[in-house]
Amino acid sequence: MQHILTLAELFTKGARYNFVPITTSSLGKSINKSQQAASKHLMELESNGYIERLRSGQKVSVRITTKGHSEMIKISSVLKSSLDSIPAHLEFKGTISSGMGEGAYYMSMKGYTKQF
């Protein structure tokens, strides 16, 4: 799903349970996209059933649907399990071969020798 940041921004604005007024200009700034891209995100999210929009003249209010909320919960779960499964250490296996001949230079620097 390409509009995760847009949905996340709508969550931060309180759109999970209530319709919140929003402009595509302010949304675009919040997600580092153009006003046009933000408008397109909202149209696609609405057409896919992730949000509802209410229009009143030039004003638009948005609310995240149950489907949108469920999708964000799935994404959150995947991210959490992926981040929690990062190993505490990594082990590298291989063969050391000749480098560029700059090791002596770096090993003469205190910051590098402290690390070894």
Biopython code that builds the backbone (N, CA, C, O; Angstrom):
import numpy as np
from Bio.PDB.StructureBuilder import StructureBuilder

atoms = [
    (1, "MET", "N", (0.844, -1.178, 0.000)),
    (1, "MET", "CA", (0.000, 0.000, 0.000)),
    (1, "MET", "C", (0.891, 1.244, 0.000)),
    (1, "MET", "O", (1.720, 1.426, 0.892)),
    (2, "GLN", "N", (0.713, 2.074, -0.989)),
    (2, "GLN", "CA", (1.633, 3.198, -1.161)),
    (2, "GLN", "C", (1.270, 4.440, -0.355)),
    (2, "GLN", "O", (2.041, 5.400, -0.360)),
    (3, "HIS", "N", (0.163, 4.467, 0.317)),
    (3, "HIS", "CA", (-0.254, 5.681, 1.019)),
    (3, "HIS", "C", (-0.262, 5.517, 2.542)),
    (3, "HIS", "O", (-1.114, 6.077, 3.232)),
    (4, "ILE", "N", (0.684, 4.752, 3.047)),
    (4, "ILE", "CA", (0.768, 4.513, 4.488)),
    (4, "ILE", "C", (0.987, 5.820, 5.244)),
    (4, "ILE", "O", (0.354, 6.064, 6.271)),
    (5, "LEU", "N", (1.891, 6.660, 4.729)),
    (5, "LEU", "CA", (2.166, 7.930, 5.412)),
    (5, "LEU", "C", (0.938, 8.830, 5.454)),
    (5, "LEU", "O", (0.712, 9.541, 6.433)),
    (6, "THR", "N", (0.160, 8.795, 4.401)),
    (6, "THR", "CA", (-1.052, 9.617, 4.368)),
    (6, "THR", "C", (-2.033, 9.139, 5.431)),
    (6, "THR", "O", (-2.594, 9.947, 6.171)),
    (7, "LEU", "N", (-2.240, 7.833, 5.506)),
    (7, "LEU", "CA", (-3.132, 7.294, 6.538)),
    (7, "LEU", "C", (-2.592, 7.594, 7.934)),
    (7, "LEU", "O", (-3.351, 7.967, 8.828)),
    (8, "ALA", "N", (-1.292, 7.432, 8.120)),
    (8, "ALA", "CA", (-0.688, 7.709, 9.424)),
    (8, "ALA", "C", (-0.905, 9.169, 9.819)),
    (8, "ALA", "O", (-1.214, 9.460, 10.975)),
    (9, "GLU", "N", (-0.747, 10.073, 8.879)),
    (9, "GLU", "CA", (-0.963, 11.495, 9.154)),
    (9, "GLU", "C", (-2.418, 11.754, 9.534)),
    (9, "GLU", "O", (-2.693, 12.548, 10.434)),
    (10, "LEU", "N", (-3.344, 11.094, 8.857)),
    (10, "LEU", "CA", (-4.757, 11.258, 9.191)),
    (10, "LEU", "C", (-5.051, 10.737, 10.598)),
    (10, "LEU", "O", (-5.863, 11.317, 11.319)),
    (11, "PHE", "N", (-4.389, 9.639, 10.991)),
    (11, "PHE", "CA", (-4.532, 9.137, 12.359)),
    (11, "PHE", "C", (-4.078, 10.189, 13.362)),
    (11, "PHE", "O", (-4.751, 10.424, 14.366)),
    (12, "THR", "N", (-2.935, 10.825, 13.093)),
    (12, "THR", "CA", (-2.415, 11.825, 14.041)),
    (12, "THR", "C", (-3.343, 13.026, 14.162)),
    (12, "THR", "O", (-3.326, 13.723, 15.177)),
    (13, "LYS", "N", (-4.142, 13.271, 13.147)),
    (13, "LYS", "CA", (-5.075, 14.399, 13.176)),
    (13, "LYS", "C", (-6.412, 14.029, 13.814)),
    (13, "LYS", "O", (-7.312, 14.864, 13.902)),
    (14, "GLY", "N", (-6.543, 12.766, 14.262)),
    (14, "GLY", "CA", (-7.760, 12.350, 14.950)),
    (14, "GLY", "C", (-8.852, 11.817, 14.043)),
    (14, "GLY", "O", (-10.019, 11.784, 14.433)),
    (15, "ALA", "N", (-8.489, 11.399, 12.837)),
    (15, "ALA", "CA", (-9.491, 10.975, 11.853)),
    (15, "ALA", "C", (-9.938, 9.527, 12.008)),
    (15, "ALA", "O", (-10.672, 9.024, 11.157)),
    (16, "ARG", "N", (-9.521, 8.851, 13.058)),
    (16, "ARG", "CA", (-9.946, 7.463, 13.231)),
    (16, "ARG", "C", (-11.434, 7.379, 13.561)),
    (16, "ARG", "O", (-12.143, 6.541, 13.003)),
    (17, "TYR", "N", (-11.907, 8.225, 14.447)),
    (17, "TYR", "CA", (-13.297, 8.130, 14.889)),
    (17, "TYR", "C", (-14.162, 9.308, 14.462)),
    (17, "TYR", "O", (-15.389, 9.237, 14.523)),
    (18, "ASN", "N", (-13.530, 10.376, 14.036)),
    (18, "ASN", "CA", (-14.275, 11.585, 13.687)),
    (18, "ASN", "C", (-13.855, 12.105, 12.319)),
    (18, "ASN", "O", (-12.731, 11.887, 11.865)),
    (19, "PHE", "N", (-14.782, 12.795, 11.681)),
    (19, "PHE", "CA", (-14.423, 13.510, 10.462)),
    (19, "PHE", "C", (-13.615, 14.736, 10.877)),
    (19, "PHE", "O", (-14.053, 15.521, 11.717)),
    (20, "VAL", "N", (-12.441, 14.893, 10.287)),
    (20, "VAL", "CA", (-11.608, 16.057, 10.595)),
    (20, "VAL", "C", (-11.419, 16.879, 9.324)),
    (20, "VAL", "O", (-11.179, 16.325, 8.251)),
    (21, "PRO", "N", (-11.528, 18.204, 9.447)),
    (21, "PRO", "CA", (-11.318, 19.054, 8.274)),
    (21, "PRO", "C", (-9.846, 19.037, 7.877)),
    (21, "PRO", "O", (-8.960, 19.054, 8.732)),
    (22, "ILE", "N", (-9.599, 19.004, 6.583)),
    (22, "ILE", "CA", (-8.222, 18.966, 6.101)),
    (22, "ILE", "C", (-8.151, 19.590, 4.718)),
    (22, "ILE", "O", (-9.089, 19.488, 3.928)),
    (23, "THR", "N", (-7.047, 20.227, 4.441)),
    (23, "THR", "CA", (-6.814, 20.726, 3.085)),
    (23, "THR", "C", (-5.716, 19.876, 2.468)),
    (23, "THR", "O", (-4.838, 19.369, 3.167)),
    (24, "THR", "N", (-5.775, 19.729, 1.169)),
    (24, "THR", "CA", (-4.741, 18.942, 0.502)),
    (24, "THR", "C", (-3.392, 19.649, 0.562)),
    (24, "THR", "O", (-2.349, 18.998, 0.508)),
    (25, "SER", "N", (-3.406, 20.967, 0.672)),
    (25, "SER", "CA", (-2.145, 21.712, 0.814)),
    (25, "SER", "C", (-1.462, 21.369, 2.131)),
    (25, "SER", "O", (-0.268, 21.069, 2.156)),
    (26, "SER", "N", (-2.222, 21.412, 3.229)),
    (26, "SER", "CA", (-1.622, 21.107, 4.536)),
    (26, "SER", "C", (-1.225, 19.637, 4.627)),
    (26, "SER", "O", (-0.191, 19.309, 5.208)),
    (27, "LEU", "N", (-2.035, 18.757, 4.061)),
    (27, "LEU", "CA", (-1.697, 17.337, 4.056)),
    (27, "LEU", "C", (-0.425, 17.102, 3.254)),
    (27, "LEU", "O", (0.459, 16.363, 3.687)),
    (28, "GLY", "N", (-0.332, 17.727, 2.092)),
    (28, "GLY", "CA", (0.865, 17.592, 1.261)),
    (28, "GLY", "C", (2.119, 18.009, 2.003)),
    (28, "GLY", "O", (3.141, 17.326, 1.936)),
    (29, "LYS", "N", (2.047, 19.128, 2.713)),
    (29, "LYS", "CA", (3.208, 19.586, 3.492)),
    (29, "LYS", "C", (3.569, 18.578, 4.574)),
    (29, "LYS", "O", (4.748, 18.315, 4.813)),
    (30, "SER", "N", (2.569, 18.019, 5.220)),
    (30, "SER", "CA", (2.809, 17.068, 6.309)),
    (30, "SER", "C", (3.476, 15.783, 5.840)),
    (30, "SER", "O", (4.252, 15.178, 6.581)),
    (31, "ILE", "N", (3.179, 15.363, 4.617)),
    (31, "ILE", "CA", (3.741, 14.103, 4.110)),
    (31, "ILE", "C", (4.838, 14.340, 3.071)),
    (31, "ILE", "O", (5.276, 13.409, 2.395)),
    (32, "ASN", "N", (5.273, 15.590, 2.955)),
    (32, "ASN", "CA", (6.334, 15.966, 2.007)),
    (32, "ASN", "C", (5.995, 15.614, 0.564)),
    (32, "ASN", "O", (6.829, 15.096, -0.178)),
    (33, "LYS", "N", (4.775, 15.902, 0.189)),
    (33, "LYS", "CA", (4.314, 15.709, -1.189)),
    (33, "LYS", "C", (3.655, 16.995, -1.657)),
    (33, "LYS", "O", (3.381, 17.893, -0.860)),
    (34, "SER", "N", (3.411, 17.072, -2.930)),
    (34, "SER", "CA", (2.721, 18.241, -3.471)),
    (34, "SER", "C", (1.241, 18.197, -3.099)),
    (34, "SER", "O", (0.719, 17.164, -2.681)),
    (35, "GLN", "N", (0.586, 19.325, -3.259)),
    (35, "GLN", "CA", (-0.854, 19.391, -3.014)),
    (35, "GLN", "C", (-1.573, 18.418, -3.937)),
    (35, "GLN", "O", (-2.524, 17.754, -3.526)),
    (36, "GLN", "N", (-1.120, 18.333, -5.186)),
    (36, "GLN", "CA", (-1.750, 17.444, -6.160)),
    (36, "GLN", "C", (-1.579, 15.978, -5.758)),
    (36, "GLN", "O", (-2.509, 15.183, -5.890)),
    (37, "ALA", "N", (-0.385, 15.623, -5.265)),
    (37, "ALA", "CA", (-0.147, 14.241, -4.836)),
    (37, "ALA", "C", (-1.019, 13.905, -3.628)),
    (37, "ALA", "O", (-1.570, 12.807, -3.545)),
    (38, "ALA", "N", (-1.145, 14.844, -2.696)),
    (38, "ALA", "CA", (-1.991, 14.619, -1.519)),
    (38, "ALA", "C", (-3.443, 14.425, -1.936)),
    (38, "ALA", "O", (-4.139, 13.564, -1.399)),
    (39, "SER", "N", (-3.897, 15.224, -2.891)),
    (39, "SER", "CA", (-5.266, 15.097, -3.397)),
    (39, "SER", "C", (-5.473, 13.725, -4.025)),
    (39, "SER", "O", (-6.501, 13.083, -3.811)),
    (40, "LYS", "N", (-4.494, 13.284, -4.799)),
    (40, "LYS", "CA", (-4.574, 11.969, -5.444)),
    (40, "LYS", "C", (-4.586, 10.858, -4.391)),
    (40, "LYS", "O", (-5.333, 9.888, -4.517)),
    (41, "HIS", "N", (-3.755, 11.002, -3.350)),
    (41, "HIS", "CA", (-3.747, 10.008, -2.270)),
    (41, "HIS", "C", (-5.141, 9.873, -1.662)),
    (41, "HIS", "O", (-5.642, 8.764, -1.479)),
    (42, "LEU", "N", (-5.767, 11.016, -1.350)),
    (42, "LEU", "CA", (-7.097, 10.971, -0.740)),
    (42, "LEU", "C", (-8.118, 10.316, -1.667)),
    (42, "LEU", "O", (-8.946, 9.524, -1.218)),
    (43, "MET", "N", (-8.060, 10.643, -2.957)),
    (43, "MET", "CA", (-9.000, 10.030, -3.914)),
    (43, "MET", "C", (-8.801, 8.522, -3.969)),
    (43, "MET", "O", (-9.775, 7.769, -3.975)),
    (44, "GLU", "N", (-7.543, 8.073, -4.009)),
    (44, "GLU", "CA", (-7.271, 6.635, -4.086)),
    (44, "GLU", "C", (-7.629, 5.925, -2.784)),
    (44, "GLU", "O", (-8.171, 4.819, -2.806)),
    (45, "LEU", "N", (-7.329, 6.556, -1.656)),
    (45, "LEU", "CA", (-7.709, 5.956, -0.374)),
    (45, "LEU", "C", (-9.225, 5.824, -0.265)),
    (45, "LEU", "O", (-9.734, 4.826, 0.243)),
    (46, "GLU", "N", (-9.934, 6.831, -0.742)),
    (46, "GLU", "CA", (-11.399, 6.784, -0.717)),
    (46, "GLU", "C", (-11.926, 5.707, -1.660)),
    (46, "GLU", "O", (-12.817, 4.943, -1.289)),
    (47, "SER", "N", (-11.392, 5.639, -2.862)),
    (47, "SER", "CA", (-11.892, 4.650, -3.831)),
    (47, "SER", "C", (-11.587, 3.218, -3.390)),
    (47, "SER", "O", (-12.290, 2.286, -3.780)),
    (48, "ASN", "N", (-10.541, 3.042, -2.578)),
    (48, "ASN", "CA", (-10.216, 1.710, -2.060)),
    (48, "ASN", "C", (-10.890, 1.406, -0.726)),
    (48, "ASN", "O", (-10.693, 0.330, -0.160)),
    (49, "GLY", "N", (-11.680, 2.344, -0.226)),
    (49, "GLY", "CA", (-12.447, 2.105, 0.987)),
    (49, "GLY", "C", (-11.694, 2.320, 2.286)),
    (49, "GLY", "O", (-12.156, 1.879, 3.339)),
    (50, "TYR", "N", (-10.536, 2.991, 2.242)),
    (50, "TYR", "CA", (-9.750, 3.212, 3.454)),
    (50, "TYR", "C", (-10.159, 4.475, 4.206)),
    (50, "TYR", "O", (-9.924, 4.588, 5.409)),
    (51, "ILE", "N", (-10.769, 5.421, 3.501)),
    (51, "ILE", "CA", (-11.251, 6.644, 4.145)),
    (51, "ILE", "C", (-12.611, 7.009, 3.576)),
    (51, "ILE", "O", (-13.013, 6.526, 2.517)),
    (52, "GLU", "N", (-13.309, 7.868, 4.300)),
    (52, "GLU", "CA", (-14.541, 8.498, 3.814)),
    (52, "GLU", "C", (-14.268, 9.993, 3.765)),
    (52, "GLU", "O", (-13.564, 10.534, 4.617)),
    (53, "ARG", "N", (-14.827, 10.653, 2.764)),
    (53, "ARG", "CA", (-14.678, 12.108, 2.668)),
    (53, "ARG", "C", (-16.049, 12.757, 2.633)),
    (53, "ARG", "O", (-16.971, 12.259, 1.987)),
    (54, "LEU", "N", (-16.171, 13.867, 3.333)),
    (54, "LEU", "CA", (-17.367, 14.703, 3.275)),
    (54, "LEU", "C", (-16.948, 16.029, 2.666)),
    (54, "LEU", "O", (-15.998, 16.663, 3.124)),
    (55, "ARG", "N", (-17.667, 16.443, 1.629)),
    (55, "ARG", "CA", (-17.357, 17.713, 0.978)),
    (55, "ARG", "C", (-18.472, 18.707, 1.257)),
    (55, "ARG", "O", (-19.656, 18.386, 1.161)),
    (56, "SER", "N", (-18.068, 19.909, 1.600)),
    (56, "SER", "CA", (-19.012, 20.999, 1.803)),
    (56, "SER", "C", (-18.397, 22.233, 1.161)),
    (56, "SER", "O", (-17.620, 22.956, 1.785)),
    (57, "GLY", "N", (-18.758, 22.460, -0.095)),
    (57, "GLY", "CA", (-18.137, 23.549, -0.850)),
    (57, "GLY", "C", (-16.670, 23.244, -1.084)),
    (57, "GLY", "O", (-16.329, 22.197, -1.635)),
    (58, "GLN", "N", (-15.806, 24.149, -0.672)),
    (58, "GLN", "CA", (-14.361, 23.951, -0.818)),
    (58, "GLN", "C", (-13.771, 23.135, 0.329)),
    (58, "GLN", "O", (-12.631, 22.679, 0.243)),
    (59, "LYS", "N", (-14.539, 22.950, 1.396)),
    (59, "LYS", "CA", (-14.024, 22.261, 2.576)),
    (59, "LYS", "C", (-14.224, 20.753, 2.465)),
    (59, "LYS", "O", (-15.241, 20.269, 1.967)),
    (60, "VAL", "N", (-13.216, 20.030, 2.948)),
    (60, "VAL", "CA", (-13.272, 18.571, 2.940)),
    (60, "VAL", "C", (-12.941, 18.076, 4.340)),
    (60, "VAL", "O", (-12.004, 18.558, 4.977)),
    (61, "SER", "N", (-13.718, 17.111, 4.808)),
    (61, "SER", "CA", (-13.430, 16.445, 6.076)),
    (61, "SER", "C", (-13.228, 14.970, 5.776)),
    (61, "SER", "O", (-13.858, 14.413, 4.877)),
    (62, "VAL", "N", (-12.343, 14.348, 6.538)),
    (62, "VAL", "CA", (-11.942, 12.970, 6.263)),
    (62, "VAL", "C", (-12.046, 12.138, 7.536)),
    (62, "VAL", "O", (-11.769, 12.622, 8.633)),
    (63, "ARG", "N", (-12.450, 10.875, 7.373)),
    (63, "ARG", "CA", (-12.470, 9.919, 8.476)),
    (63, "ARG", "C", (-11.933, 8.585, 7.961)),
    (63, "ARG", "O", (-12.236, 8.179, 6.840)),
    (64, "ILE", "N", (-11.146, 7.918, 8.774)),
    (64, "ILE", "CA", (-10.597, 6.610, 8.410)),
    (64, "ILE", "C", (-11.665, 5.552, 8.664)),
    (64, "ILE", "O", (-12.297, 5.540, 9.720)),
    (65, "THR", "N", (-11.863, 4.673, 7.699)),
    (65, "THR", "CA", (-12.866, 3.615, 7.821)),
    (65, "THR", "C", (-12.315, 2.446, 8.636)),
    (65, "THR", "O", (-11.129, 2.402, 8.964)),
    (66, "THR", "N", (-13.189, 1.514, 8.950)),
    (66, "THR", "CA", (-12.768, 0.293, 9.638)),
    (66, "THR", "C", (-11.738, -0.445, 8.796)),
    (66, "THR", "O", (-10.773, -0.987, 9.334)),
    (67, "LYS", "N", (-11.934, -0.471, 7.486)),
    (67, "LYS", "CA", (-10.981, -1.129, 6.587)),
    (67, "LYS", "C", (-9.613, -0.445, 6.664)),
    (67, "LYS", "O", (-8.587, -1.123, 6.715)),
    (68, "GLY", "N", (-9.590, 0.881, 6.671)),
    (68, "GLY", "CA", (-8.335, 1.620, 6.771)),
    (68, "GLY", "C", (-7.635, 1.364, 8.093)),
    (68, "GLY", "O", (-6.415, 1.210, 8.144)),
    (69, "HIS", "N", (-8.417, 1.320, 9.160)),
    (69, "HIS", "CA", (-7.873, 1.038, 10.488)),
    (69, "HIS", "C", (-7.289, -0.369, 10.534)),
    (69, "HIS", "O", (-6.194, -0.569, 11.058)),
    (70, "SER", "N", (-8.008, -1.337, 9.990)),
    (70, "SER", "CA", (-7.531, -2.725, 9.971)),
    (70, "SER", "C", (-6.233, -2.853, 9.188)),
    (70, "SER", "O", (-5.328, -3.582, 9.594)),
    (71, "GLU", "N", (-6.142, -2.151, 8.075)),
    (71, "GLU", "CA", (-4.926, -2.192, 7.252)),
    (71, "GLU", "C", (-3.732, -1.641, 8.029)),
    (71, "GLU", "O", (-2.637, -2.200, 7.965)),
    (72, "MET", "N", (-3.939, -0.555, 8.757)),
    (72, "MET", "CA", (-2.848, 0.026, 9.542)),
    (72, "MET", "C", (-2.446, -0.889, 10.695)),
    (72, "MET", "O", (-1.269, -0.943, 11.054)),
    (73, "ILE", "N", (-3.393, -1.600, 11.274)),
    (73, "ILE", "CA", (-3.062, -2.560, 12.334)),
    (73, "ILE", "C", (-2.200, -3.682, 11.763)),
    (73, "ILE", "O", (-1.229, -4.097, 12.396)),
    (74, "LYS", "N", (-2.545, -4.179, 10.566)),
    (74, "LYS", "CA", (-1.732, -5.222, 9.922)),
    (74, "LYS", "C", (-0.312, -4.728, 9.681)),
    (74, "LYS", "O", (0.656, -5.424, 9.986)),
    (75, "ILE", "N", (-0.195, -3.525, 9.134)),
    (75, "ILE", "CA", (1.122, -2.953, 8.838)),
    (75, "ILE", "C", (1.914, -2.782, 10.128)),
    (75, "ILE", "O", (3.105, -3.091, 10.174)),
    (76, "SER", "N", (1.260, -2.293, 11.166)),
    (76, "SER", "CA", (1.913, -2.107, 12.460)),
    (76, "SER", "C", (2.424, -3.435, 13.013)),
    (76, "SER", "O", (3.527, -3.507, 13.554)),
    (77, "SER", "N", (1.625, -4.469, 12.875)),
    (77, "SER", "CA", (2.001, -5.791, 13.365)),
    (77, "SER", "C", (3.218, -6.338, 12.619)),
    (77, "SER", "O", (4.136, -6.884, 13.231)),
    (78, "VAL", "N", (3.217, -6.189, 11.298)),
    (78, "VAL", "CA", (4.349, -6.659, 10.489)),
    (78, "VAL", "C", (5.621, -5.901, 10.865)),
    (78, "VAL", "O", (6.681, -6.502, 11.037)),
    (79, "LEU", "N", (5.511, -4.585, 10.991)),
    (79, "LEU", "CA", (6.678, -3.782, 11.361)),
    (79, "LEU", "C", (7.195, -4.165, 12.743)),
    (79, "LEU", "O", (8.401, -4.306, 12.946)),
    (80, "LYS", "N", (6.279, -4.330, 13.686)),
    (80, "LYS", "CA", (6.688, -4.672, 15.046)),
    (80, "LYS", "C", (7.412, -6.006, 15.078)),
    (80, "LYS", "O", (8.471, -6.115, 15.696)),
    (81, "SER", "N", (6.870, -7.017, 14.429)),
    (81, "SER", "CA", (7.519, -8.330, 14.456)),
    (81, "SER", "C", (8.850, -8.301, 13.711)),
    (81, "SER", "O", (9.795, -8.982, 14.110)),
    (82, "SER", "N", (8.935, -7.528, 12.647)),
    (82, "SER", "CA", (10.195, -7.417, 11.910)),
    (82, "SER", "C", (11.254, -6.707, 12.741)),
    (82, "SER", "O", (12.406, -7.137, 12.783)),
    (83, "LEU", "N", (10.869, -5.626, 13.397)),
    (83, "LEU", "CA", (11.830, -4.874, 14.205)),
    (83, "LEU", "C", (12.232, -5.634, 15.461)),
    (83, "LEU", "O", (13.377, -5.541, 15.903)),
    (84, "ASP", "N", (11.306, -6.380, 16.033)),
    (84, "ASP", "CA", (11.615, -7.147, 17.237)),
    (84, "ASP", "C", (12.498, -8.351, 16.944)),
    (84, "ASP", "O", (13.139, -8.873, 17.856)),
    (85, "SER", "N", (12.547, -8.803, 15.701)),
    (85, "SER", "CA", (13.314, -10.000, 15.370)),
    (85, "SER", "C", (14.732, -9.685, 14.899)),
    (85, "SER", "O", (15.436, -10.577, 14.424)),
    (86, "ILE", "N", (15.158, -8.435, 15.023)),
    (86, "ILE", "CA", (16.522, -8.079, 14.628)),
    (86, "ILE", "C", (17.487, -8.737, 15.611)),
    (86, "ILE", "O", (17.332, -8.586, 16.823)),
    (87, "PRO", "N", (18.486, -9.466, 15.100)),
    (87, "PRO", "CA", (19.413, -10.153, 16.002)),
    (87, "PRO", "C", (20.257, -9.160, 16.807)),
    (87, "PRO", "O", (20.529, -8.047, 16.358)),
    (88, "ALA", "N", (20.664, -9.591, 18.009)),
    (88, "ALA", "CA", (21.476, -8.742, 18.877)),
    (88, "ALA", "C", (22.881, -8.552, 18.321)),
    (88, "ALA", "O", (23.517, -7.529, 18.572)),
    (89, "HIS", "N", (23.360, -9.522, 17.577)),
    (89, "HIS", "CA", (24.682, -9.400, 16.966)),
    (89, "HIS", "C", (24.688, -10.113, 15.619)),
    (89, "HIS", "O", (23.840, -10.964, 15.350)),
    (90, "LEU", "N", (25.621, -9.767, 14.806)),
    (90, "LEU", "CA", (25.769, -10.390, 13.496)),
    (90, "LEU", "C", (27.122, -11.069, 13.422)),
    (90, "LEU", "O", (28.099, -10.577, 13.986)),
    (91, "GLU", "N", (27.182, -12.183, 12.739)),
    (91, "GLU", "CA", (28.437, -12.900, 12.560)),
    (91, "GLU", "C", (28.748, -12.936, 11.075)),
    (91, "GLU", "O", (27.918, -13.341, 10.260)),
    (92, "PHE", "N", (29.937, -12.514, 10.741)),
    (92, "PHE", "CA", (30.377, -12.527, 9.348)),
    (92, "PHE", "C", (31.389, -13.641, 9.166)),
    (92, "PHE", "O", (32.262, -13.840, 10.011)),
    (93, "LYS", "N", (31.275, -14.356, 8.082)),
    (93, "LYS", "CA", (32.244, -15.393, 7.742)),
    (93, "LYS", "C", (32.806, -15.058, 6.373)),
    (93, "LYS", "O", (32.079, -14.624, 5.479)),
    (94, "GLY", "N", (34.091, -15.260, 6.219)),
    (94, "GLY", "CA", (34.705, -14.978, 4.928)),
    (94, "GLY", "C", (36.211, -14.986, 5.039)),
    (94, "GLY", "O", (36.775, -15.403, 6.050)),
    (95, "THR", "N", (36.832, -14.535, 4.018)),
    (95, "THR", "CA", (38.283, -14.487, 3.948)),
    (95, "THR", "C", (38.717, -13.047, 3.776)),
    (95, "THR", "O", (38.175, -12.313, 2.951)),
    (96, "ILE", "N", (39.704, -12.652, 4.566)),
    (96, "ILE", "CA", (40.241, -11.302, 4.432)),
    (96, "ILE", "C", (41.312, -11.333, 3.362)),
    (96, "ILE", "O", (42.217, -12.167, 3.384)),
    (97, "SER", "N", (41.193, -10.424, 2.444)),
    (97, "SER", "CA", (42.200, -10.333, 1.386)),
    (97, "SER", "C", (42.842, -8.955, 1.443)),
    (97, "SER", "O", (42.417, -8.086, 2.205)),
    (98, "SER", "N", (43.834, -8.776, 0.656)),
    (98, "SER", "CA", (44.557, -7.510, 0.620)),
    (98, "SER", "C", (43.608, -6.380, 0.269)),
    (98, "SER", "O", (42.751, -6.516, -0.604)),
    (99, "GLY", "N", (43.776, -5.256, 0.966)),
    (99, "GLY", "CA", (42.922, -4.109, 0.714)),
    (99, "GLY", "C", (43.618, -3.092, -0.161)),
    (99, "GLY", "O", (44.356, -3.438, -1.083)),
    (100, "MET", "N", (43.369, -1.834, 0.144)),
    (100, "MET", "CA", (43.928, -0.758, -0.668)),
    (100, "MET", "C", (45.239, -0.228, -0.091)),
    (100, "MET", "O", (45.789, 0.749, -0.599)),
    (101, "GLY", "N", (45.740, -0.864, 0.964)),
    (101, "GLY", "CA", (47.001, -0.431, 1.543)),
    (101, "GLY", "C", (46.878, 0.789, 2.436)),
    (101, "GLY", "O", (47.885, 1.436, 2.724)),
    (102, "GLU", "N", (45.675, 1.125, 2.884)),
    (102, "GLU", "CA", (45.480, 2.311, 3.708)),
    (102, "GLU", "C", (45.274, 1.975, 5.179)),
    (102, "GLU", "O", (45.023, 2.871, 5.985)),
    (103, "GLY", "N", (45.374, 0.713, 5.539)),
    (103, "GLY", "CA", (45.127, 0.299, 6.914)),
    (103, "GLY", "C", (46.055, 0.956, 7.915)),
    (103, "GLY", "O", (45.614, 1.349, 8.995)),
    (104, "ALA", "N", (47.329, 1.085, 7.582)),
    (104, "ALA", "CA", (48.298, 1.696, 8.502)),
    (104, "ALA", "C", (47.912, 3.141, 8.805)),
    (104, "ALA", "O", (48.049, 3.597, 9.940)),
    (105, "TYR", "N", (47.440, 3.844, 7.815)),
    (105, "TYR", "CA", (47.026, 5.239, 8.011)),
    (105, "TYR", "C", (45.885, 5.318, 9.018)),
    (105, "TYR", "O", (45.940, 6.102, 9.966)),
    (106, "TYR", "N", (44.862, 4.512, 8.813)),
    (106, "TYR", "CA", (43.712, 4.569, 9.708)),
    (106, "TYR", "C", (44.057, 4.061, 11.103)),
    (106, "TYR", "O", (43.561, 4.598, 12.094)),
    (107, "MET", "N", (44.889, 3.046, 11.193)),
    (107, "MET", "CA", (45.262, 2.512, 12.500)),
    (107, "MET", "C", (46.146, 3.475, 13.282)),
    (107, "MET", "O", (46.327, 3.300, 14.487)),
    (108, "SER", "N", (46.695, 4.476, 12.627)),
    (108, "SER", "CA", (47.493, 5.485, 13.336)),
    (108, "SER", "C", (46.605, 6.553, 13.976)),
    (108, "SER", "O", (47.094, 7.387, 14.738)),
    (109, "MET", "N", (45.331, 6.534, 13.679)),
    (109, "MET", "CA", (44.402, 7.533, 14.223)),
    (109, "MET", "C", (43.768, 6.996, 15.506)),
    (109, "MET", "O", (43.293, 5.861, 15.541)),
    (110, "LYS", "N", (43.762, 7.823, 16.567)),
    (110, "LYS", "CA", (43.272, 7.390, 17.883)),
    (110, "LYS", "C", (41.826, 6.897, 17.847)),
    (110, "LYS", "O", (41.497, 5.902, 18.493)),
    (111, "GLY", "N", (40.971, 7.573, 17.107)),
    (111, "GLY", "CA", (39.566, 7.174, 17.054)),
    (111, "GLY", "C", (39.374, 5.761, 16.534)),
    (111, "GLY", "O", (38.491, 5.040, 16.997)),
    (112, "TYR", "N", (40.194, 5.366, 15.578)),
    (112, "TYR", "CA", (40.083, 4.019, 15.021)),
    (112, "TYR", "C", (40.678, 2.981, 15.970)),
    (112, "TYR", "O", (40.097, 1.913, 16.162)),
    (113, "THR", "N", (41.836, 3.289, 16.566)),
    (113, "THR", "CA", (42.463, 2.296, 17.443)),
    (113, "THR", "C", (41.632, 2.057, 18.698)),
    (113, "THR", "O", (41.654, 0.954, 19.245)),
    (114, "LYS", "N", (40.900, 3.065, 19.165)),
    (114, "LYS", "CA", (40.026, 2.879, 20.331)),
    (114, "LYS", "C", (38.953, 1.836, 20.052)),
    (114, "LYS", "O", (38.527, 1.116, 20.956)),
    (115, "GLN", "N", (38.522, 1.758, 18.805)),
    (115, "GLN", "CA", (37.445, 0.838, 18.452)),
    (115, "GLN", "C", (37.906, -0.616, 18.394)),
    (115, "GLN", "O", (37.086, -1.533, 18.374)),
    (116, "PHE", "N", (39.223, -0.820, 18.369)),
    (116, "PHE", "CA", (39.729, -2.190, 18.283)),
    (116, "PHE", "C", (40.253, -2.648, 19.575)),
    (116, "PHE", "O", (40.720, -3.782, 19.684)),
]
sb = StructureBuilder()
sb.init_structure("model")
sb.init_model(0)
sb.init_chain("A")
sb.init_seg("    ")
for serial, (resi, resn, name, xyz) in enumerate(atoms, 1):
    if name == "N":
        sb.init_residue(resn, " ", resi, " ")
    sb.init_atom(name, np.array(xyz, "f"), 0.0, 1.0, " ", f" {name:<3s}", serial, name[0])
structure = sb.get_structure()
